[in-house]
Amino acid sequence: MSLSDIHMISETKISSGHSTIVPAEIRRSLGINPGDILIWTLDDHEIKIKPRKKMQFKDIVGLIEEGGDSVSAKKRIQRGE
């Protein structure tokens, strides 16, 4: 069974400081750890949250080899593309 086959539903509450907790089963499934970045998007009144891909050394080397617009490349990487 892959992660795409798993359908989890969890509830969390927004604190008075506007924080929330990522449920443990979701953190474990996706390997989310303290300090990781989550990308929040709003799509037709639906919130989507995904972890940002961690940059690996090969990604940095790829940026140098790829050339082109470094600002656009950085934004693509931050979006996890």
C-alpha positions as CSV (number, residue, x, y, z in Angstrom):
1,M,0.0,0.0,0.0
2,S,1.4,3.4,-1.0
3,L,0.8,6.8,0.7
4,S,-1.6,7.7,-2.2
5,D,-3.7,4.7,-1.2
6,I,-4.1,5.9,2.4
7,H,-7.0,8.2,3.3
8,M,-6.7,9.8,6.7
9,I,-9.1,12.1,8.4
10,S,-8.1,13.9,11.6
11,E,-9.3,17.0,13.5
12,T,-7.2,19.7,15.2
13,K,-8.2,22.9,16.8
14,I,-6.8,26.4,16.1
15,S,-5.3,27.9,19.3
16,S,-5.8,31.5,20.4
17,G,-2.4,32.2,18.8
18,H,-3.7,30.8,15.5
19,S,-1.5,27.7,15.7
20,T,-2.5,24.1,15.1
21,I,-0.9,20.7,15.4
22,V,-0.3,18.2,12.6
23,P,-1.7,14.9,13.8
24,A,0.9,12.3,14.7
25,E,-0.2,9.7,12.2
26,I,0.1,12.2,9.4
27,R,3.5,13.4,10.5
28,R,4.7,9.8,10.7
29,S,3.3,8.9,7.3
30,L,4.9,11.8,5.5
31,G,8.1,11.9,7.6
32,I,7.4,15.5,8.8
33,N,9.8,16.6,11.5
34,P,10.3,19.8,13.6
35,G,11.7,22.5,11.4
36,D,10.1,21.1,8.2
37,I,8.2,23.6,6.0
38,L,4.5,23.1,5.1
39,I,3.0,24.8,2.0
40,W,-0.6,25.9,2.5
41,T,-2.7,26.7,-0.6
42,L,-6.4,27.7,-0.9
43,D,-8.1,26.1,-3.8
44,D,-11.8,26.9,-4.3
45,H,-12.5,27.3,-0.5
46,E,-10.5,24.1,0.2
47,I,-7.2,24.2,2.2
48,K,-4.4,22.0,0.9
49,I,-1.3,21.4,2.9
50,K,1.8,19.6,1.7
51,P,5.3,19.3,3.0
52,R,8.0,21.2,1.0
53,K,10.5,18.9,-0.6
54,K,13.8,19.1,1.3
55,M,16.6,20.3,-1.0
56,Q,19.2,17.7,-1.5
57,F,22.8,18.3,-2.7
58,K,21.9,16.9,-6.1
59,D,19.1,19.6,-6.4
60,I,21.7,22.3,-5.7
61,V,24.1,20.9,-8.3
62,G,21.2,20.6,-10.7
63,L,20.4,24.3,-10.3
64,I,24.0,25.2,-11.2
65,E,24.0,22.9,-14.2
66,E,20.6,23.9,-15.4
67,G,21.4,27.6,-15.6
68,G,18.6,30.1,-16.5
69,D,16.7,32.2,-14.1
70,S,17.8,31.4,-10.5
71,V,14.9,33.3,-8.9
72,S,12.3,31.2,-10.8
73,A,14.2,28.0,-10.1
74,K,14.3,28.9,-6.3
75,K,10.5,29.5,-6.3
76,R,9.9,26.2,-8.1
77,I,12.0,24.3,-5.5
78,Q,10.2,26.1,-2.6
79,R,6.9,24.9,-4.1
80,G,8.3,21.4,-4.2
81,E,8.2,21.2,-8.0
